[in-house]
Structures are given as structure tokens and as C-alpha cells.
């Protein structure tokens, strides 16, 4: 639990990390990172995330296109 909270605090201090969600299963966390360009994204990845304590590996995917993005949750 201490390692999980330390990771959450570390990503809370990175302004480009806009969302951090803990998952169950094989992956512990999924992050949404917003950067102005690929070079900036790589810098965050290589200087902040991959060298962080207790980070075994990082898997990335880049958004190519967004076809739907609705804020909030529809509650009736």
C-alpha cells in the first residue's frame, strides 16, 4: 500500500499527468498524460516515470483520434 500511495503522490506532482486510475489485474495504474509534442512526452516518460522507484515497466499508447468524448456520467 505504501508503494502505491508513493506512486500516486509522485504522479500528482507531474502537471502533464491529467488522470491517474488504479486498476485491478495485470496493470496497476493507467495515466492520461497531455504533452505539447512527442519529445515532451518522451521527456516525462524517461525522466519521471520509468526511473521512479517501484516502477517495473511502462507501456504506452498514443491517441490517434478521438471519436467520442463526453464529460460526466449520465444519471437519470
C-alpha positions in Angstrom: 0.0 0.0 0.0 2.8 2.4 0.8 4.4 1.8 -2.7 1.0 2.5 -4.3 0.5 5.7 -2.4 4.1 6.9 -3.1 3.4 6.4 -6.9 0.1 8.3 -6.7 1.9 11.2 -4.9 4.7 11.2 -7.4 2.3 11.4 -10.4 0.2 14.0 -8.6 3.3 16.3 -8.8 3.6 16.0 -12.6 1.3 18.6 -14.2 1.1 16.8 -17.5 -0.5 13.8 -15.8 -4.1 14.7 -16.1 -5.6 11.5 -14.8 -4.4 8.5 -12.7 -6.6 5.5 -12.2 -5.7 2.4 -10.2 -6.8 -0.8 -11.9 -7.2 -4.4 -10.9 -5.5 -7.2 -12.8 -2.1 -7.2 -14.5 -1.8 -3.4 -14.8 -1.6 -1.3 -11.6 -2.3 2.2 -13.0 -3.4 3.9 -16.2 -2.4 7.5 -16.7 -3.6 10.1 -19.1 -0.7 12.4 -20.0 -1.1 15.5 -22.1 2.0 17.0 -23.7 2.5 19.5 -26.5 4.6 17.2 -28.6 6.2 13.7 -28.7 9.6 15.0 -27.5 7.9 16.5 -24.3 6.0 13.2 -23.7 9.3 11.2 -24.1 11.0 13.5 -21.6 8.3 12.9 -19.0 8.4 9.2 -19.7 12.2 8.9 -19.5 12.9 11.3 -16.7 9.9 11.0 -14.4 8.1 7.7 -14.9 10.5 4.9 -15.9 13.2 5.8 -13.4 10.7 6.1 -10.5 11.1 3.7 -7.6 8.9 0.6 -7.8 8.1 1.1 -11.5 8.9 -2.2 -13.1 7.8 -1.3 -16.6 5.8 1.3 -18.6 3.5 0.5 -21.5 2.5 3.5 -23.7 -0.2 4.1 -26.3 -0.7 7.4 -28.1 -4.2 8.7 -29.1 -4.5 9.0 -32.8 -8.1 10.3 -33.0 -11.0 10.8 -30.5 -14.3 9.9 -32.0 -16.4 10.5 -28.8 -15.6 12.3 -25.6 -18.5 13.1 -23.3 -17.8 14.6 -19.8 -19.6 13.4 -16.8 -21.8 10.4 -16.2 -25.3 10.2 -17.5 -27.6 9.8 -14.4 -31.3 9.5 -14.8 
